[in-house]
Amino acid sequence: MEETAPLFLDILLILGGGILAGTLFKRIGLGTVLGYLFAGIVLGPVTRVIDSGQGEILHIGELGVVFLLFIIGLELKLSRLWALRRQIFGLGLAQVLLTGAVLAGLLMLLPIGWRAASVIGFGLALSSTAFALQLLEESGSLNTRFGQASFSVLLFQDLAIVPLLAVLPLLAPGAGAEAATGIDPMEVAKSFGALALLILAGRYLINPFFRVLANAGAREVMIAAALFVVLASALLMGLAGFSMAMGSFIAGVLLAESSYRHELEANIDPFRGLLLGLFFIAVGLSLDIEVIRTNWWIILLGAPALMAVKAAILYPLCRLFGETHANALRTSLVLPQGGEFAFVLFSAASASAIFDGAVGSLLVSVVTLSMALTPLTAYLGRRLTEEEDDEGEQLEEDFEGAGSDILMIGFSRFGQMAAQVLLSSGLEMTILDSSAERIKTAGRFGFRIYFGSGLRREVLEAAGIRQAKIVAVCTNKPEVTNQIVELVRSEFPNVQLFVRSYDRNHSLLLRERGVAFEIRETLESALRFGGETLSELGFETAQVREIVEDVRKRDAERLALQQARGLGAGGSVFAPNKATPEPLVKPRSGKDGGDGGGPSKARRPRGQKPRSLRGPEETPANAATAD
């Protein structure tokens, strides 16, 4: 017990520091990642509360990156990866080569030698996968076009670490001709054999494996199996010479088509979050405070200079590969930092005597500071492109899992309340919306919404309209609603249409189009508002209910009469014939004891029948209202 007490104390300090700093930094808008880095710096170099075991903690924390890439892989089908091939092997390759060459060229101006300059330059060209993806996830931007571009660059950078590590022995001093004899064919065969083994296991073994476990019904066994699959695939790729993160990513992609994908993600996600936090705390713990104190000016100048160079190179590359100004700017400002794989590369280079340990500590400090500054640059990117994003940020269309009895089109305030009623009954729904911001917001609250326009036939097909029993059109604008109704009526005539209408004339037009149900967006709320007002004025509950129901009935009868007379028909979709606004109940005149339309000055006693219920004679049968 005495031997394990210091270990338990360190664990408690790390967890406590991470909780406090992560919560504080999240509340002030700087993100949990920066909080974890701050906690590590305070616990390690500043206070020296934890002064041993940073290396072991860092290695354990690196599993967070492994789990993160596994979950990202689960979200990507092979078809989607193929669709991103231009960004991955075009934009990603160009970014690594050009940024690495520029940084290496600049570093050659210093007296460190071309070998060290090359390793440092290409190491600093890599960005932080864990850091950037967490920022994208927290902002709900991972599936936007700029998020996909950022992910593509990060994915290629993760692949690039393999050849960068492989070339280090060739650059080591004194390696000579023996190091340059070439690549061992057996090692190459072993690497690609391991990759083939992982692909075959993912396609033919893992699904049956999880099916057997699921039939057993033991949840803890499923969690253990999920961890086993991730760690085994990562270890296999690590032994084969690839990065462990690449192995877990490939395993995730191979399981993206699996019916157990969602359960795997739910089981892995808590470990991913905890270990990622541990990774960033360990980065803070590993800093050499003496190197920072001696070379603080180099760190303060070097980190912003690194970020400026990387952003200045990435922006025009994004534009060259077809990204908009807003997407290119946001991508360049979310990926200017150094990355966690730079720590691995610099550690290996230091071990190979390409540069000494002091230079390695200095580089780690520069990378860490660049990470710490990234939330600020990412925020700057959002602010600079805010207007352009509002005008039409685009998400990737992905309709995997779409299709249910109810297809809702439009998820603004009306659709959100209607969806709450339907979901509370336990029904499955497919929700379609064309606003990227609404989809990102709803996603934070657990709604699964598909991006796409209800004005496109192929989108409706992909969203499962042919298997839907009811299509609920809850869009904001009447003209958009009309176009959707026309499209559904002409292409999918067997579907029942429930539609939100704008006003009385819109309701009449929708009835002419043959919708199964329509309701004006303000009708029920206005009736409820009037009823509550009567209650406050002393009317009994039964009277209020009777009055409100009478007005509702009169309104329905008036609509039916106006529909029969064709008041909503004969015009165009955007300019129908208008119903003449007239009241359902005649206002009280001065002769009736009122003041010409205002409320009567004499309060009606309780129990007296409301005037609107005394008889039909006071309301013309052909009167109309337009709300």
C-alpha positions in Angstrom: 0.0 0.0 0.0 2.8 2.4 0.9 4.4 1.7 -2.5 1.2 2.4 -4.5 0.2 5.5 -2.5 2.4 8.0 -4.5 0.9 6.6 -7.8 -2.7 7.0 -6.5 -1.9 10.5 -5.4 -0.5 11.4 -8.8 -3.6 10.0 -10.5 -5.9 12.0 -8.1 -3.9 15.2 -8.8 -4.1 14.7 -12.6 -7.8 13.9 -12.5 -8.5 16.9 -10.2 -6.3 19.3 -12.2 -7.9 18.2 -15.4 -11.4 18.6 -14.0 -10.8 22.0 -12.6 -8.9 23.4 -15.5 -11.0 21.8 -18.2 -14.2 23.1 -16.7 -12.8 26.6 -16.2 -11.4 26.9 -19.7 -14.6 25.5 -21.2 -16.7 28.1 -19.3 -14.5 31.0 -20.5 -14.7 29.8 -24.1 -11.1 28.6 -24.6 -11.9 24.9 -24.8 -11.0 21.9 -22.7 -7.8 21.1 -24.6 -6.2 24.3 -23.5 -7.4 23.6 -20.0 -5.7 20.2 -19.9 -2.4 21.7 -21.2 -2.6 24.4 -18.5 -3.2 21.8 -15.8 -0.2 19.8 -16.9 2.0 22.9 -16.9 0.9 23.9 -13.4 1.2 20.4 -11.9 4.6 19.7 -13.6 7.1 22.4 -14.5 5.6 25.2 -12.4 4.8 23.7 -9.0 6.6 20.3 -9.5 3.8 18.6 -7.6 4.2 15.7 -10.1 7.9 15.4 -11.1 8.2 11.8 -12.3 6.6 9.5 -14.8 5.7 12.1 -17.4 6.9 9.8 -20.2 4.7 6.9 -19.1 1.7 9.2 -18.7 2.4 10.6 -22.2 2.5 7.1 -23.7 -0.8 6.2 -22.0 -2.3 9.4 -23.1 -1.4 8.7 -26.8 -4.0 6.0 -26.6 -6.5 8.9 -26.7 -5.3 9.8 -30.2 -5.7 6.1 -31.1 -9.3 6.0 -29.8 -10.1 9.3 -31.4 -9.1 8.1 -34.9 -11.0 4.9 -34.4 -14.2 6.8 -33.8 -13.5 9.1 -36.7 -13.0 6.0 -38.9 -16.4 4.7 -37.7 -18.0 7.8 -39.2 -16.4 7.3 -42.6 -17.4 4.7 -45.1 -14.9 3.6 -47.8 -17.1 5.3 -50.4 -16.8 8.6 -48.5 -13.0 8.2 -48.2 -12.9 7.7 -51.9 -14.9 10.8 -52.4 -12.3 12.7 -50.3 -9.3 11.3 -52.2 -8.6 14.6 -54.0 -8.4 16.5 -50.7 -6.4 13.7 -48.9 -3.8 12.9 -51.5 -3.9 16.3 -53.2 -4.3 19.0 -50.6 -2.8 16.9 -47.8 0.2 15.8 -49.8 0.8 19.4 -51.1 0.6 20.8 -47.6 3.1 18.4 -46.1 5.7 18.7 -48.9 5.5 22.5 -49.4 5.2 23.4 -45.7 8.0 21.0 -44.7 10.3 22.3 -47.5 9.7 26.0 -46.6 10.3 25.4 -42.9 13.4 23.3 -43.5 14.7 26.0 -45.9 14.2 28.7 -43.2 15.8 26.6 -40.5 18.9 26.0 -42.7 19.7 29.6 -42.1 20.5 28.6 -38.5 23.7 26.7 -37.5 22.0 23.4 -36.9 22.9 21.5 -40.1 20.7 20.3 -43.0 19.8 17.0 -41.3 18.4 18.6 -38.2 16.7 21.4 -40.3 15.0 18.8 -42.5 13.7 16.7 -39.6 12.5 19.8 -37.7 10.9 21.4 -40.7 8.8 18.3 -41.7 8.0 17.6 -38.1 6.6 21.1 -37.6 4.7 20.8 -40.9 2.4 18.2 -39.1 -0.6 19.6 -37.2 -2.3 18.2 -34.1 -4.9 15.6 -35.1 -6.2 15.3 -31.6 -6.3 19.0 -30.9 -7.8 20.1 -34.3 -10.4 17.3 -34.4 -11.5 18.1 -30.8 -11.9 21.8 -31.8 -13.9 20.7 -34.8 -16.1 18.4 -32.8 -16.8 20.9 -30.1 -17.9 23.5 -32.6 -19.9 20.9 -34.6 -17.9 21.7 -37.7 -16.5 18.2 -38.5 -19.0 17.5 -41.3 -18.8 20.9 -42.9 -16.8 21.5 -46.1 -14.0 23.2 -44.2 -14.1 20.5 -41.6 -13.7 17.8 -44.2 -10.8 19.7 -45.8 -9.1 20.0 -42.4 -9.7 16.3 -41.7 -8.2 15.4 -45.1 -5.0 17.3 -44.4 -4.8 15.8 -40.9 -5.3 12.3 -42.2 -2.5 12.6 -44.8 -0.2 14.0 -42.1 -0.9 10.9 -40.0 0.1 8.8 -42.9 3.2 10.9 -43.5 4.7 10.1 -40.1 5.5 6.6 -41.3 8.0 7.6 -44.0 9.4 10.4 -41.8 10.2 7.9 -39.0 11.6 5.5 -41.5 14.1 8.0 -42.9 15.6 9.0 -39.5 18.2 6.2 -39.5 19.4 7.5 -42.9 19.9 10.9 -41.4 21.6 9.8 -38.2 25.3 10.9 -38.0 27.7 8.1 -38.8 25.0 6.0 -40.4 27.2 5.9 -43.6 26.8 3.5 -46.4 25.3 0.8 -44.2 22.3 3.0 -43.5 21.8 3.8 -47.2 21.9 0.2 -48.5 18.1 0.5 -49.1 14.9 -0.9 -47.7 14.7 -4.5 -46.5 12.2 -6.3 -48.8 11.2 -8.6 -45.9 10.3 -5.6 -43.7 8.2 -4.2 -46.6 6.5 -7.5 -47.1 5.8 -7.8 -43.3 4.3 -4.3 -43.2 1.9 -4.8 -46.2 1.1 -8.4 -44.9 0.0 -6.9 -41.6 -2.1 -4.3 -43.4 -3.8 -7.0 -45.6 -4.4 -9.1 -42.4 -6.1 -6.2 -40.7 -8.3 -5.5 -43.8 -9.4 -9.2 -44.1 -10.1 -9.5 -40.4 -12.2 -6.3 -40.5 -14.3 -7.5 -43.4 -14.8 -11.2 -42.5 -14.1 -11.8 -38.8 -15.1 -8.8 -36.6 -18.8 -8.7 -37.5 -19.4 -12.4 -36.7 -17.3 -11.9 -33.5 -19.5 -9.1 -32.3 -22.6 -11.0 -33.3 -21.7 -13.8 -31.0 -20.9 -11.4 -28.1 -24.2 -9.5 -28.7 -26.2 -12.7 -28.5 -24.6 -13.4 -25.1 -26.1 -10.2 -23.8 -23.1 -9.2 -21.6 -22.6 -5.4 -21.9 -19.2 -5.4 -20.1 -18.0 -8.1 -22.6 -19.0 -5.9 -25.5 -17.0 -2.9 -24.0 -14.0 -5.2 -23.5 -14.3 -6.4 -27.1 -14.5 -2.9 -28.4 -11.3 -2.0 -26.5 -9.6 -5.2 -27.7 -10.4 -4.5 -31.4 -9.0 -0.9 -31.2 -5.9 -1.8 -29.3 -5.2 -5.0 -31.3 -5.5 -3.2 -34.6 -3.3 -0.3 -33.4 -0.7 -2.7 -32.0 -0.6 -4.7 -35.3 0.0 -1.6 -37.3 2.6 -0.4 -34.8 4.5 -3.7 -35.1 4.3 -3.5 -38.9 6.0 -0.1 -39.0 2.9 2.1 -39.3 1.6 4.4 -36.7 -0.8 3.0 -34.1 -3.3 5.8 -34.9 -3.3 4.7 -38.5 -4.2 1.1 -37.5 -7.1 2.2 -35.3 -8.3 4.5 -38.1 -8.3 1.6 -40.6 -10.2 -0.6 -38.1 -12.8 2.1 -37.7 -13.2 2.5 -41.4 -13.6 -1.2 -41.9 -16.3 -1.3 -39.2 -18.2 1.8 -40.6 -20.6 -0.5 -42.5 -21.1 -2.7 -39.4 -24.5 -2.9 -37.7 -22.6 -2.6 -34.4 -21.1 0.7 -35.3 -23.2 2.9 -33.0 -22.6 0.6 -30.0 -18.9 0.5 -30.6 -18.8 4.3 -30.7 -20.8 4.6 -27.5 -18.5 2.1 -25.7 -15.2 3.7 -26.9 -16.2 7.4 -26.6 -15.7 7.7 -22.7 -12.2 6.2 -23.0 -11.4 8.5 -25.9 -12.3 11.6 -24.0 -10.5 10.6 -20.8 -7.3 9.5 -22.5 -7.2 12.6 -24.8 -7.3 14.7 -21.7 -4.6 12.7 -20.1 -2.5 13.1 -23.3 -2.6 16.9 -23.2 -2.0 17.0 -19.4 1.1 14.8 -20.1 2.3 17.2 -22.8 2.2 20.0 -20.2 4.0 17.8 -17.6 6.8 17.0 -20.0 8.0 20.6 -20.6 11.4 21.5 -19.3 10.9 24.8 -17.4 14.6 25.6 -17.5 14.8 25.5 -21.3 11.7 27.7 -21.3 13.2 30.2 -18.9 16.5 30.4 -20.8 15.0 30.6 -24.3 11.6 32.2 -23.6 12.1 34.8 -26.3 12.7 32.1 -28.9 9.5 30.3 -27.9 7.4 33.5 -27.8 8.6 34.4 -31.3 8.9 30.9 -32.7 5.3 29.7 -32.1 3.5 32.7 -33.8 6.1 32.6 -36.6 5.4 28.9 -37.1 1.7 29.4 -37.2 1.9 32.3 -39.6 4.1 30.4 -42.0 1.8 27.3 -42.0 -1.4 29.4 -42.4 0.1 31.5 -45.2 1.0 28.3 -47.1 -2.3 26.4 -46.4 -4.6 29.2 -47.4 -3.6 29.5 -51.0 -3.3 25.7 -51.3 -7.0 25.3 -50.1 -8.0 28.0 -52.7 -6.0 26.1 -55.4 -8.0 22.9 -54.6 -11.4 24.6 -55.0 -12.3 25.8 -51.5 -14.1 29.1 -50.9 -12.4 32.0 -49.2 -14.2 31.3 -45.9 -13.4 27.6 -45.9 -9.8 28.2 -46.9 -9.3 30.8 -44.1 -10.9 28.7 -41.4 -8.9 25.6 -42.4 -5.7 27.5 -42.4 -6.5 29.0 -38.9 -7.5 25.7 -37.3 -4.4 23.8 -38.5 -1.4 26.2 -37.9 -0.2 24.5 -34.8 2.5 21.8 -34.4 1.2 18.3 -33.7 1.5 15.4 -31.3 3.3 13.3 -33.8 6.0 16.0 -33.8 6.8 14.9 -30.2 7.3 11.4 -31.4 9.5 12.4 -34.3 11.6 14.8 -32.3 12.0 12.2 -29.5 13.3 9.7 -32.1 15.5 12.2 -33.8 17.0 13.1 -30.4 17.6 9.5 -29.7 19.4 9.2 -33.1 21.7 12.1 -32.2 20.3 14.2 -35.1 20.0 17.0 -32.5 20.4 17.1 -28.7 17.9 16.9 -26.0 17.8 20.7 -25.3 16.8 21.4 -28.9 14.1 18.7 -28.4 12.7 20.4 -25.3 12.7 23.8 -27.0 10.8 22.3 -30.0 8.2 20.7 -27.7 7.7 24.1 -26.0 7.2 25.8 -29.4 4.7 23.1 -30.4 2.8 23.3 -27.1 2.5 27.1 -27.3 1.3 26.9 -30.8 -1.4 24.4 -29.6 -2.3 26.8 -26.8 -2.8 29.7 -29.3 -4.9 27.6 -31.8 -8.3 28.1 -30.0 -7.7 31.9 -30.5 -6.9 31.5 -34.2 -9.8 29.2 -34.7 -12.1 31.7 -33.0 -10.6 34.4 -35.2 -11.4 32.3 -38.3 -15.0 31.9 -37.2 -15.5 35.6 -36.6 -13.8 36.7 -39.9 -16.1 34.3 -41.9 -19.3 34.7 -39.8 -21.2 36.6 -42.5 -20.3 34.2 -45.3 -21.1 31.2 -43.1 -24.6 32.6 -42.4 -25.2 33.1 -46.1 -24.8 29.4 -46.8 -22.4 27.1 -45.1 -22.6 23.7 -46.7 -22.5 20.3 -45.1 -21.7 17.0 -46.7 -24.9 15.2 -47.7 -25.0 11.8 -46.0 -28.3 9.9 -45.7 -27.0 6.7 -44.0 -29.7 5.4 -41.7 -32.4 7.7 -43.1 -35.9 6.4 -43.6 -38.9 6.0 -41.2 -42.7 6.4 -41.1 -42.4 10.2 -40.7 -40.2 12.5 -42.8 -40.1 16.0 -41.4 -38.8 18.8 -43.8 -37.7 21.9 -41.9 -36.5 22.0 -38.3 -37.0 25.7 -37.3 -39.0 26.6 -34.2 -42.3 25.1 -35.4 -40.7 21.8 -36.5 -38.7 21.5 -33.2 -41.8 21.6 -31.1 -43.7 19.3 -33.4 -40.8 16.9 -33.3 -40.8 16.9 -29.5 -44.4 15.5 -29.5 -43.6 12.9 -32.1 -40.4 11.7 -30.5 -42.0 11.6 -27.0 -44.4 8.9 -28.3 -41.4 6.7 -29.2 -41.8 7.1 -33.0 -38.8 7.1 -35.3 -38.4 10.2 -37.5 -36.2 11.3 -40.4 -35.6 15.1 -40.2 -34.3 17.0 -43.2 -33.1 20.6 -43.1 -30.9 22.8 -45.3 -29.5 25.1 -42.6 -26.0 24.0 -41.5 -26.2 26.1 -38.3 -29.5 24.5 -37.2 -28.1 21.0 -37.9 -25.0 21.7 -35.8 -27.1 23.2 -33.0 -29.5 20.3 -33.0 -26.7 17.8 -33.1 -25.4 19.1 -29.8 -28.8 18.1 -28.2 -28.8 14.6 -29.7 -31.1 15.1 -32.7 -30.1 13.2 -35.8 -30.8 15.6 -38.7 -29.8 15.1 -42.3 -28.5 17.9 -44.4 -30.4 18.5 -47.7 -33.0 20.5 -49.5 -36.6 19.4 -49.7 -36.8 21.0 -53.1 -34.6 18.3 -54.7 -36.2 15.1 -55.7 -33.0 13.0 -55.3 -32.6 14.3 -51.7 -36.2 13.3 -50.8 -35.5 9.8 -52.3 -32.3 9.5 -50.3 -34.1 10.6 -47.1 -36.5 7.7 -47.5 -39.7 9.4 -48.7 -40.9 6.2 -50.4 -41.2 4.4 -47.2 -42.7 7.4 -45.3 -46.3 7.3 -44.3 -46.4 11.0 -43.5 -44.3 13.9 -44.8 -44.5 16.9 -42.4 -43.5 20.1 -44.2 -42.5 22.6 -41.5 -40.5 25.1 -43.5 -40.5 28.8 -42.7 -41.2 30.5 -46.0 -44.6 30.0 -47.8 -43.1 30.0 -51.3 -40.6 27.2 -50.3 -43.4 25.3 -48.6 -45.5 25.6 -51.8 -42.7 24.3 -54.0 -42.1 21.3 -51.7 -45.8 20.5 -51.7 -46.0 20.7 -55.5 -42.9 18.4 -55.9 -44.2 15.8 -53.4 -47.7 15.8 -54.9 -46.3 15.3 -58.5 -43.5 12.8 -57.7 -44.8 11.0 -54.7 -48.7 11.1 -54.9 -49.3 8.3 -52.3 -47.7 10.2 -49.4 -49.8 12.0 -46.8 -48.8 15.6 -46.5 -49.1 17.5 -43.2 -48.1 21.1 -43.7 -47.4 24.2 -41.7 -49.2 27.1 -43.3 -48.4 30.8 -43.0 -51.9 32.4 -42.9 -55.5 31.8 -43.9 -54.9 32.3 -47.6 -51.9 29.9 -47.5 -54.2 27.3 -45.8 -56.7 27.7 -48.6 -54.1 27.2 -51.2 -52.7 24.2 -49.5 -56.1 22.6 -49.4 -56.5 23.1 -53.1 -53.2 21.2 -53.5 -54.7 18.2 -51.7 -52.7 18.1 -48.5 -54.1 15.8 -45.8 -53.7 18.3 -43.0 -52.7 21.9 -42.7 -52.5 24.3 -39.7 -51.7 28.0 -39.5 -48.6 28.5 -37.4 -50.3 31.0 -35.1 -53.8 29.5 -34.8 -53.5 27.4 -31.7 -51.2 29.7 -29.9 -53.5 32.7 -30.5 -56.6 30.7 -29.2 -54.6 29.7 -26.1 -53.5 33.3 -25.6 -57.1 34.6 -25.8 -58.3 31.9 -23.5 -55.7 32.7 -20.9 -56.6 36.4 -21.1 -60.3 35.5 -20.4 -59.3 33.4 -17.4 -57.3 36.3 -16.0 -60.3 38.5 -16.4 -62.5 36.2 -14.2 -64.1 33.9 -16.7 -64.7 30.3 -15.4 -62.6 27.5 -17.0 -65.6 25.8 -18.6 -66.7 29.1 -20.1 -63.2 29.8 -21.5 -63.1 26.3 -23.0 -66.5 26.8 -24.6 -65.6 30.2 -26.1 -62.3 29.0 -27.5 -63.9 25.8 -29.0 -66.7 27.9 -30.5 -64.1 30.2 -32.2 -62.1 27.2 -33.4 -65.3 25.7 -34.9 -66.4 28.9 -36.6 -62.9 29.2 -38.1 -63.0 25.7 -39.5 -66.5 26.2 -40.9 -65.4 29.4 -42.5 -62.4 27.8 -44.1 -64.5 25.0 -45.5 -67.0 27.5 -46.9 -64.2 29.5 -48.5 -62.6 26.4 -49.9 -65.9 25.4 -51.5 -66.2 28.9 -53.1 -62.6 28.6 -54.4 -61.2 31.6 -52.7 -57.8 29.9 -52.6 -57.8 28.6 -56.1 -57.3 30.1 -59.5 -54.2 32.1 -58.8 -50.6 31.1 -59.3 -48.6 29.3 -56.6 -47.1 32.5 -55.4 -50.1 34.8 -55.9 -53.3 32.9 -55.1 -56.7 34.6 -55.0 -57.1 36.4 -51.7 -59.8 35.8 -49.1 -61.2 39.1 -47.9 -60.4 39.8 -44.2 -63.5 39.8 -42.1 -64.1 39.0 -38.4 -65.6 35.7 -37.2 -67.5 37.7 -34.5 -68.8 41.3 -35.1 -67.2 43.9 -32.8 -69.5 45.4 -30.2 -70.7 48.9 -31.2 -71.5 51.8 -29.0 -75.2 51.0 -29.2 -74.5 47.7 -27.5 -73.0 49.3 -24.6 -69.4 49.3 -25.8 -67.1 52.0 -27.2 -67.1 51.2 -30.9 -65.0 48.1 -31.0 -63.1 48.3 -27.7 -64.1 46.2 -24.6 -67.3 47.0 -22.8 -66.9 49.3 -19.8 -69.5 47.3 -17.9 -68.0 44.0 -16.7 -70.2 41.0 -17.6 -71.1 39.1 -14.5 -70.0 35.5 -14.0 -72.4 33.0 -15.4 -73.8 35.2 -18.2 -73.5 33.6 -21.6 -70.7 35.0 -23.8 -72.1 37.1 -26.6 -70.3 34.9 -29.2 -72.4 31.9 -28.0 -75.9 33.6 -28.0 -76.7 32.7 -31.6 -75.5 32.8 -35.2 -77.4 35.9 -36.1 -74.6 38.4 -35.3 -72.0 36.9 -37.7 -72.5 36.9 -41.5 -72.1 33.4 -43.0 -69.7 34.6 -45.7 -67.4 36.7 -43.4 -63.6 35.8 -43.6 -60.6 36.5 -41.5 -57.0 36.6 -42.6 -54.5 36.0 -39.9 
